Amino acid sequence: MDFTTPKALFKDTDVDYDQLNWAGGFDHNYCLNNHTLDKPCCTLEDPESGRKMEVYTDLPGMQLYAGNYLDSSYIGKGDFAYDKRYGVCFESQYFPNALNIPSFEQPIAKAGVKAHSTTIYKFI
C-alpha cells in the first residue's frame, strides 16, 4: 500500500494483505505529507496513452478507491460496461474518525463561519 515510489496501481491490488482483502482492493485513506496547493500530493499517469493527472489539496487526507465494487451493471458513455476496478478515485478529505482523535486536523464547521477547502485535479 506504499506509493512513495511510483508504481502501477494494479501491482499490489491482489496481494494477500488483510487491509486489501477486507476492502477487495484499494479503498483507503492516505495521510498526505504535502497538503498545500503549491505542489501535487498525488499523481496518476498512464504511460501507454501519456495522460497524467495531478491532485492538489489543502486537506490532510486522500481516499484512494479503485473501483472494487463496480460490476458490469454500471453502463457509461457509449454503452461501455464498467466492471470491477475499471475506475479510480482520489477523494480529498479529513482523516476518518478525526472527531475522536484530537491530534488530527478537525473537520468542524462552526455556525456562522464559512468553511472552505480546495482540491484541484489537473490533467496534463
C-alpha positions in Angstrom: 0.0 0.0 0.0 3.1 2.2 -0.2 3.1 4.6 -3.1 6.0 6.8 -2.1 7.8 5.3 -5.1 5.7 5.4 -8.2 4.3 2.0 -9.4 1.4 0.6 -11.3 -1.8 0.7 -9.2 -2.7 -2.9 -10.0 0.7 -4.2 -8.9 -0.3 -4.8 -5.3 -4.1 -4.9 -5.5 -4.4 -8.6 -5.0 -1.6 -9.3 -2.6 -2.5 -11.2 0.5 -2.7 -8.4 2.9 -5.6 -8.0 5.4 -6.4 -4.4 4.6 -6.6 -5.1 0.9 -8.5 -8.3 1.4 -11.2 -6.7 3.6 -11.8 -3.9 1.1 -11.5 -6.0 -2.1 -8.6 -3.8 -3.2 -7.7 -0.2 -2.6 -10.2 1.8 -0.6 -8.1 3.5 2.0 -7.2 6.9 3.4 -3.7 8.1 2.9 -2.1 10.7 5.2 -0.5 13.3 3.0 3.0 14.6 3.6 2.2 17.6 1.4 -1.3 19.2 1.6 -0.7 22.6 0.2 -1.7 23.9 -3.2 1.9 24.6 -4.3 2.8 21.1 -5.4 0.8 17.9 -6.1 0.1 15.5 -3.3 -0.8 12.6 -5.8 -0.2 11.9 -9.4 -1.7 9.2 -11.7 -0.4 8.6 -15.1 -0.9 6.1 -17.9 2.4 5.5 -19.7 0.6 4.0 -22.7 -1.6 7.0 -23.5 0.6 9.7 -21.9 -2.3 11.0 -19.9 -1.4 12.3 -16.5 -3.4 13.8 -13.6 -2.0 15.7 -10.7 -4.0 16.3 -7.5 -3.5 19.3 -5.2 -5.4 19.8 -1.9 -5.2 21.7 1.3 -6.9 18.7 3.2 -4.7 16.3 5.2 -6.0 13.0 3.7 -6.7 11.3 0.4 -9.0 8.4 0.0 -7.8 6.1 -2.8 -10.7 4.0 -4.2 -10.0 1.7 -7.1 -13.5 0.6 -8.2 -13.5 -2.6 -6.2 -17.3 -2.8 -6.1 -18.1 -1.9 -9.7 -19.7 -4.6 -11.8 -20.9 -4.7 -15.4 -24.3 -3.3 -14.5 -22.7 0.2 -14.5 -23.1 1.4 -18.0 -21.2 4.5 -19.1 -20.6 6.6 -22.2 -21.0 4.7 -25.5 -22.8 1.8 -23.6 -19.5 0.8 -22.1 -19.8 -1.6 -19.1 -17.7 -0.6 -16.2 -16.5 -3.8 -14.4 -14.6 -4.4 -11.2 -11.6 -2.0 -11.0 -12.4 -0.1 -14.2 -12.1 3.2 -12.3 -10.1 5.0 -9.7 -11.0 7.9 -7.4 -8.9 10.3 -5.4 -11.1 11.9 -2.8 -9.6 14.6 -0.6 -10.8 14.5 3.0 -10.1 14.9 6.7 -9.0 11.7 8.3 -11.7 9.2 9.1 -12.6 9.3 12.8 -10.9 12.6 13.2 -13.6 13.9 15.6 -12.5 11.3 18.1 -8.7 11.9 17.8 -7.9 15.5 19.0 -4.4 15.5 17.4 -5.9 15.1 13.9 -6.9 18.2 11.9 -10.6 18.7 12.8 -13.5 18.7 10.2 -15.6 21.0 12.3 -17.6 23.8 10.7 -18.8 26.4 13.3 -22.1 28.2 13.0 -21.8 31.5 11.1 -18.2 30.7 10.0 -17.6 29.8 6.3 -15.8 26.5 5.8 -13.6 26.3 2.7 -11.2 23.8 1.2 -9.7 23.5 -2.2 -8.9 20.4 -4.3 -7.6 20.7 -7.8 -7.4 17.9 -10.4 -5.0 19.0 -13.1 -4.9 17.0 -16.4 -1.7 17.2 -18.4 
